[in-house]
Amino acid sequence: MALTVTPYGERKFGSTNARPRIREVYDSTSGWRDSPEPGLRLDEQSARQLQRRGFTAVRVRWRLRTVEIVLRRYLGE
């Protein structure tokens, strides 16, 4: 199955081929912590999976930038 980038992700990273690596995840009880799955890439499926696990935001690395992404905004909710 091909990874899908949401329209927000395409605007944020400038490419439909962007596959930023998730470095850290955020939830309101424990704050920022390392990604539960090293090497996980941000796409629609992984964003939904993390949201179901209670995370609200991620820090991703794409090229030479680190960016914070709110999962609800990324998914267009």
C-alpha positions as CSV (number, residue, x, y, z in Angstrom):
1,M,0.0,0.0,0.0
2,A,1.4,3.4,-1.0
3,L,1.9,6.0,1.8
4,T,-0.4,9.0,1.4
5,V,0.5,12.5,2.3
6,T,-2.4,14.8,3.3
7,P,-3.0,18.1,1.6
8,Y,-1.7,19.9,4.7
9,G,1.4,17.8,4.6
10,E,1.9,18.6,0.9
11,R,1.6,22.3,1.6
12,K,3.9,22.1,4.7
13,F,6.7,20.2,3.1
14,G,6.2,21.3,-0.6
15,S,6.0,17.8,-2.1
16,T,3.6,14.9,-2.4
17,N,6.7,12.7,-2.0
18,A,7.6,14.1,1.5
19,R,8.1,11.3,4.0
20,P,9.3,13.1,7.2
21,R,10.6,11.0,10.0
22,I,8.8,11.2,13.3
23,R,11.3,12.1,16.0
24,E,9.1,12.9,19.0
25,V,5.5,12.6,20.0
26,Y,3.4,14.7,22.4
27,D,0.6,14.0,24.7
28,S,-0.8,16.3,27.4
29,T,0.0,14.0,30.4
30,S,3.7,13.3,29.7
31,G,4.7,16.0,27.2
32,W,7.3,15.4,24.5
33,R,9.0,12.0,24.3
34,D,10.8,9.9,21.8
35,S,8.8,8.3,19.0
36,P,7.4,4.9,20.1
37,E,8.5,3.4,16.8
38,P,12.0,4.5,15.7
39,G,12.1,5.3,11.9
40,L,8.3,5.8,11.7
41,R,7.4,8.1,8.8
42,L,4.6,10.6,8.9
43,D,1.7,9.8,6.5
44,E,-2.0,9.6,6.9
45,Q,-2.0,6.1,8.3
46,S,0.7,6.7,10.9
47,A,-0.9,10.0,12.0
48,R,-4.3,8.2,12.6
49,Q,-2.5,5.4,14.5
50,L,-0.7,7.9,16.7
51,Q,-3.9,9.9,17.3
52,R,-5.7,6.7,18.4
53,R,-2.9,6.1,20.9
54,G,-3.6,9.5,22.5
55,F,-0.9,11.6,20.9
56,T,-1.8,15.1,19.8
57,A,1.3,16.4,18.0
58,V,4.6,15.2,16.5
59,R,8.0,16.7,15.8
60,V,9.2,15.5,12.4
61,R,12.5,15.9,10.5
62,W,12.4,16.5,6.8
63,R,15.6,17.4,5.0
64,L,17.4,19.9,7.3
65,R,14.3,21.1,9.2
66,T,12.5,20.0,12.3
67,V,8.9,20.9,12.4
68,E,6.0,20.5,14.9
69,I,2.8,19.2,13.4
70,V,-0.6,19.0,15.2
71,L,-2.1,15.7,14.2
72,R,-5.7,17.1,13.9
73,R,-4.5,19.8,11.5
74,Y,-2.4,17.3,9.5
75,L,-5.5,15.1,9.1
76,G,-7.8,18.0,8.2
77,E,-10.1,17.5,11.2
